[in-house]
Amino acid sequence: MSDTLIRNATIINEGHSYKGDILIRGEIIGSIGRPGTISSEGVSEEIDAEGLFLIPGVIDVHVHFREPGLTQKGDIASESRAAVAGGVTSFMDMPNTIPQTVTLKALNEKFTLGSEKSFINYSFYIGATNNNLDEILKADPSAVSGIKLFLGSSTGNMLVNETLSLSELFKRAHLPVCAHCEDDAEIKKNSIVYREKYGENVPFEMHPLIRSREACFMSSSSAVKMAREYNTRLHITHLSTADEMKLFSNEEPAGEKRITGEACVHHLWFDDSFYEKSGAFIKWNPAIKTRFDRESLTDAVNKDLLDVISTDHAPHSLKEKTGTYFNVPSGAPMVQHSLVTMFEMWHRRLFTPEKIIEKMCHNPAVIFNIEGRGFIREGYKADLVLVDPDKTWTVSRENILYKCGWSPLVGTTFNTAVIRTFVNGTTVYNNGVFNEDYRGQRLKFDR
C-alpha cells in the first residue's frame, strides 16, 4: 500500500483545531506533526490541504441500508457509496430487513454482504424480539454493534412488548441495548382520534401529534428506569423532545455513561414548520416536532446531555412516499448530507466544528468501544475526510447518490463540501470520483 502526506490542513480533533501535516502509512495514521515537519521521502502522493479541514471519518451508528429484502429502496453498495461521498467512513446497520436480523445466521449473512459490497467499514445490530434472548446471548460482543430494541412499532414491525421479555433482556444483555422509544398504546389511541377526524387524509403536520411527545417520554422514561434497575448499558436512539432531555446527565464523560442518548440530524435541522412544504418527505419515527424541541436538542448536544449525532438513514421509493398519511412509510435518506448539514449549522453558529466532530466521530467510537477508529491518532486507522468549509453548492436530483433518488434537502444550499474521503488509508471518494473496487472492513469492538 502507498503512503500519502497531507500538508497544511486545519486538523479538527479531540476538542482542538490546529494547522498540521499527517502521514498516512498504508492503512494507518503514521505521523502527525506541525506544518513542514514530516518528511516526504518515499511518499507516493502529497496533498496540499491549505484552507481545508481534516477530520476523522464520520461513524454513523444508526442506518437502515435495506439489504437484504428491501433493495428496491437502497442496498449496502448504493447507500455506502452515498455515505462515503458525505464523509462517512463507518456505519452500523439496523435489523429490520427481510428477513429480520434476529438470528446469528441472518446476522452472519449480513456480514458477508458487507464484506462483498460496502465501500466503507461496517457492522450490524442483532434485533430483539419477544422470544429470541437465547440467540442474542450467543452474539460475540467483540464483533456485533449491539442489540436493537423497538419499544414502539415502526418500519418492519419488530415491537417488543412483553414485560417478562423486556426485563430479562435488560437484566442479561451483554451488548449495548439501542432502543427506539415510543409508547405503542399511546400512538394507537392518537391514531384512532385523527383517523376519525380526517379519515385516510390525515394532514402530515398531525404526525407529531399522533406519534406525540407524550408517547416518546413515556417510553424513554420507562427504558431509563429499567436500565437503572438492572445497570444495563442503554443507548436511546433518535430523541426528539425537550421533555426527554431531563432523563440524561452530563456529569460523566461519554465513555463512562451507562445511559447515553442520540440526536439525529433531521431533528436538529427540521421542525414542524416544514410539514406544510415537505409533508411525507419529512415523516420520520419519532416525528419531527416543534422549534422548541429542536432548540432543546441543540442545547442538549452542546451541553453533552446527548452524546451522539447520527442519521437514522432510511430510504423509501418516491412512489411509497406519495400516498396518504397512514400508507406512507416513515423515514428518509440522509447519509450523503449529514456532515454538510451539521457544518451548515456551524455556519449558523449553532455548533462548533469541534463539537460536531466529538458527536459524529469521537463519541460513536467511545461509547460503542470501536477499536482504533474515530480519532486522528498515530496508529489508528486512517479514516479521514478533507472538507472545504467555504464551498457553496445546492442539493439537486442530479447530485443525489441514494438509490431512491430523492432527498428532503433538495433545493438546500450548503456552504461546506466533502472533498476527499479516505477509508483505511485508501482514497475511496475524491471530488466526485469513486474507487469502485475498494471494500471496507468489519468493525471490531473492545468489549
N, C-alpha and C positions, 0 to 999 in steps of 0.2 A: 504493500500500500504506500501511496505517496504522502509526502509531508507538505503542509500548507502553512504559510506565515501570513497572519492578518496584522497589518500595521495601522497605527494611528486611530484605532476605534475608540469610541466612548463606551467603555465597558460598564454595564449596569449589573451589579451582583452583590448580594448579601448586604443590602442597605446602603451601598455607595455607588457613585458614578465617578469614573476617572478615565483619563486618557491612557491607553496602553496597547501593547502588542501581545498576540497569542500565537504560539506554535502548535499546530495540530500535527501530532506524530502518529500516523496510522489511524487507529480508532479512538485515540485518547488525546486529552489536552496535555501536551508535553511540557510547555513552559508558559509562564505569564510574566510579563515584565513591563517596565516603563518604555515609552517610545524610543526605538533605536537601540535597545539593549539586547535584543535576541538576534543572534547571527542567522543570516540567510543561507549559510553554506549547506549544500545538499537539499535545499528546498526546491520542490518541483513547481510551486506556484506561490507568488507573492501578491497579496491583495492590499491595495491602499484603501482603507476604510475611513478616511478623513470625512467627517460630517455624518457618519453613520453610527447608530447604536449597535453594540454587540451584546446579545443577551443569551442566557441558557434557552434551550428549546422548551416550548410550552408542553406541559404534561396535562392532557385533558383526561380527568378521572371519570368522566360521565358522558359517554356517547352511545348512540344506537346506530351501528353501521349496517343493520338489517340483514346480515348474512349469517346463517342460511335462511332460506324460505321466503324472504321478502325482498328479493333482489331487484324487483321492478322499481323499488323506491331508492335503493342505494346498495352498494356492496363494499366489501373491505377494500378492494382495489380503488374504486372510484372515490370513496369518501376519504381514504388515507391520502390519496393524491391531492384532493382538495385541501386536506389538513396541512400537508407539508408546504403547500403554497401560502398557507396562512401562518407559518412559523410554528406549527405543532409537530413535535418530533416523537411523541409517545401518546398512546391512548389506552383507555380501559373501557371495554365494551360491555353493555348490559345484556341480560339473559333472555329478554322477551322476544325471541326469534321463533322460527318454526323449523325443527322442534324447539321447545323451550330448553334453555341450558340449565337443566335441573338434575342432571346425572353426570358422573365423571366421563362416561362415554361421549355424551354430547359436548362436554367441555373440551375433551381432548380432540374431538373432531374440529372444533373451532380453532384450537391452537394450530392444528395442521393447516387450516385455511389461512390463518395469519401468516404462517411461515411461507406460504406459497404466494400470497397476494399483497401483503401490506408493504407500502412504501416506507413506513415508519415503524418504530418499536411498538409492541402491542402486549396487552394482557386482557383477560376476560373474567367476569364475575360468574359465580355459580348462583343460581336463583333459589330462593326459599319457597317451599310450598307448605301446605298443612301437614304433609306426611313424608318429607324427604330428609329429615335431620340426619339419619344414619349415613346417607350418601354425602351430605355436606361435610360431615366429620371425617370423611376419608380424604378430603382435599388437602393437598400439600400447602401449608402456609407460605413456604418459600417460593411457590410457583403460581399462586392464584391471587387475583386482586383482592377479593373479598366476597361477602355474601350480600346479594341484593334482595331486599325485603320490601314488598309492596304492601303498605298499610292502607292503601286506597286503590280502588280499581282504576287502571289506566290501560294504555295500549298493550294488548297481549293477555289481559285478564289473568294476572298472577297474584291476585289478592290472597293474603294470609290473614285469616280472621278467627281462628280457633284459639281460645285463651291458653289452653294447655300447650299447643304447638308453639305459641309465641313465648311463653315463659321458659319452655325447655330450650328454645333457640337462644334466648338472651342469657340463660344460665350456662350453656355449654359451648357457645360459639368460640372458635379458636382463630377466627379471622375477623377483620372489621365488618360490622353489620352496617350496611349502607341502606338507609330507609327512605322510601318515598312516603311522606306523611300527609294523608288527607283522610278524614273520617268518612267512611263509605256511607253509613246510615244518614249522616247529615247531608251529603251530596244527593242521595236518593230522595230525601224529603224535599230538598230545594228543587230538584228536577221535576217532581210532581207539580209543585206550585207553578213553575214557569211554563210547563207544558200545558197545564190547564188554562193559563192566561193567553199563551201565544200559539198553541198547537205546535206543529213542527217548525214554524218560522220564528223561533226564539232569536231575538237580536243578539249578535255576538258580544255586545257590550254587557249582556247579562251573565256572561261566563264567570266573572269574578264574584257574582252573587250566588251562582249555583255551586261552584267549587269555592266556597266562601272562606273568608279569613277565620271564621269560627271552626270550619272543618279542618283547616290547617293547624290551628293552635290546639284543638282537642287532640289530634293525632300526635303532633310533635311532643306535646307535654306528656302524653301517655308513654311515648317511646323513651323520653328522657327519664321518666320516673322508673321504668323497668331497667334501663341501663344503670341507673344509680343503685337500684336494689341489688343487681347481680354483678356490678362492676364490669359491664360489657363495654367493649370498645365500639362505640356508636358514632357513625357519621350520618348526619341528616342532609339529604340532597336537596337541591333547588328550593331553598327557603324563599318565601315570597311576601311575608307580612312583618310589619313593625312589631306586632304582639309577640312573635316568636323570638325576637332578639333577647327578651328577658330570660330565656332558657339557657343562654350561653355566657361564658366567662372569658375574660382576658387576663386573669390572674396568673396563668401559667403559659409558658411558650407552647406553640402549636404541637411540638413533638412530645410534650408531656401530658397533653389533654387526653382524657378518656372519652370525652364527648366533643365532637367537632361539627362545624356547620359549613355549608357550601352556598354561595350565591352563584346564580347563572347570569351570563352576560345579558340575556334578554330582560331579566328582571331589573337589571341596573340601567338599561337603555330605554326601554319602553315603559309607559304607564297606561292607564285606562283611557286616556285621551286619544290613543292611537287606534282604538277599536273602530271608530267611525270610518277611518280611511282604510285600515288594513284588515279588519274583520277576521275571517277564518285563518288568514296567514299569520296572525299572532295568537292563535288559540293554542295555548300550552296547558299542560297539567303539571304543577299547580298553575292557576291562572295568573296572568299579569294583573296587578291590582292598581292602587292609587298612586298619585305622585308622592303622597306622604309615605307610603310603603317603600317606593323606590328610593326616596331620600333617606329613609331609615336604614335600608340595606346598605346604601353607600356609606353612611356614617358608621355602621357596624363593621364594614370591611376596613375602614380607616382606623377604627379603634380596636381591631383584632378580636372582636367578638366572633366574626366569621373568618374562617381560615383559608378557604379555597375558592377560586373562581373557575368555573367550568362552563360547558355549553349545553348539556343535555341535547346535543345534536341529534335530530330525529326527523329525517326527511320523509315526506309523503309525496305522491304524484300530484300534479296540478289538478287532475280530474278528481282525486279524492278530496282536494281542498275547495271544491266548488259546489258542494252540496248544502243542505240545510243543517242547522246547528247540531242536532243530535246525530247526524250521519257523518259529519266532518270529523276526522280523527285529529287528536291534539298532537302538536309537535311541529318543529320546523328545523331546517338546516342552518348551522352556524359556524362550523369549524374553520372554514376558509376565512371568516371575517371576525373571529373572536378577538384576536390580538389587536387588530387595527381599530376595532370598536372601543376597546379599552384605552388605547392610546388617544383616540379622539376625545375620550373623557378626560385624559390628561390635558389635552389642548384646551378643554373647557375648565381646567383647574379643579376637577373633582377628585383625581387621584394623582399621586406622584409616579414617575416611572419605577422607582424603587419598590413602591407598594404593589404595583401591577406585577412585577417580576416575583415578588415574595409570594403572592397569592396564586399565580399561574404556573410558576416554575419550581420555586423552592419548597413551598409547603406541600404540594402534592407528593413530592419525594419524601418529605419528612414524615407526614402523618400516615402514609401508606408504606413507609420503610423500604422505598425503592433503592436498590443498590447502585451507587456510582453515577447517579444522574441528578439533574435538577439544579446544579450549581456550576459555576466556572471555577474549577479547582484542578490543579495539576493531578493527573492520574485518573480523573473522571472521564467518562465517555464524552467525546466531542460532539454533543448535541448542541448546536449553536445556530443563532439566527442573526443575520445582518438586517437592520431596519433603517429605512430612511425616514427620519422624523419630520421631514418637510416636503414630502412628495404628495401632491394632490391628485386624486383620481376618483372616479364615480363608479359605483356598482351598477352593472348592467347585465342583461341576459347574456350578452356576448362574452363577458369575462367571468361568469359563474361556472364553477367546475363541478358542482354537485350533479349527480346522476339525475336527480329530479328536475333540474334545470331552472329552479326559481329560488328566490330568497326574499324574506320580508324586508331586506335592506335595499332592494332595487331602487335606484334613484338617489341613494345616500352618497354624499361626497365626503371622503376621508382625506385627512391631511398627513397620513402616515402610510407607508407601504413596506411590505416584506420584500427584500431584495434577493436574499440568498439564504437557503436553509441547509445545514449540514446535519446528517444523521450518522452517528458513529464515525465521524470524520470524513464521510463521503458527501460531496455536494449532490443533493437529490433534487433541489429546486434552485434555479438561477435565472432571475429576470424573465420568467415565463417559460423557461426550458426545463424539462424534467429528465432525470436519469431513469428511464423506463425499466431498466434492468435491475435496479437496486431493490433489495428487500430488507426490512428492518429486523430487529432482534427481539426475542421474547424477554419481557421484563423479569427481573429477579428481585425478591423481597427478603430483606434481612430480618426474618422473624424466627 
